[in-house]
Amino acid sequence: MLIKRIGYYLVGFSLGAVATYFFWQKKNATFDYGMDARTLKTIRIKDRIFSEEAKKSMERYDIDSTNISTILYLGDVDFGKGKPRERPCAEYYVTGKDDLKNVHLYVKRCDSTSTIEKVIVD
């Protein structure tokens, strides 16, 4: 009797999980609950501006805006190297992953814009 109940529960739970998965996929919902994910999302959704220094570095190291977007989606924010509590514009140090792990961005996030201040390659 107990085994039967557990079986019904697992079947119902599995069907519900699959339905929920497909439902949320169609809505393009994101779950940005971590500190890095929230910070990167707020940087991404604002108008993106590149400083002259950043443009020169991007040109010198053959980095395009697609690489920058990838870093802003998958990167790691080092809160110790930035100034996240700076007012009126917080400053963040973002490091890329995988193929872009040697590329770092210094980003200034204001109310309506995100400015890529520096692109650092090591």
Sequence and secondary structure as in RCSB ss.txt:
>XXXX:A:sequence
MLIKRIGYYLVGFSLGAVATYFFWQKKNATFDYGMDARTLKTIRIKDRIFSEEAKKSMERYDIDSTNISTILYLG
DVDFGKGKPRERPCAEYYVTGKDDLKNVHLYVKRCDSTSTIEKVIVD
>XXXX:A:secstr
 HHHHHHHHHHHHHHHHHHHHHHHHHTT     SHHHHHHHHHHTSEEEE HHHHHHHHHTT  HHHHHHHHHH 
EEEEEEEETT SSSEEEEEE  GGGTTEEEEEEE SSEEEEEEEEE 
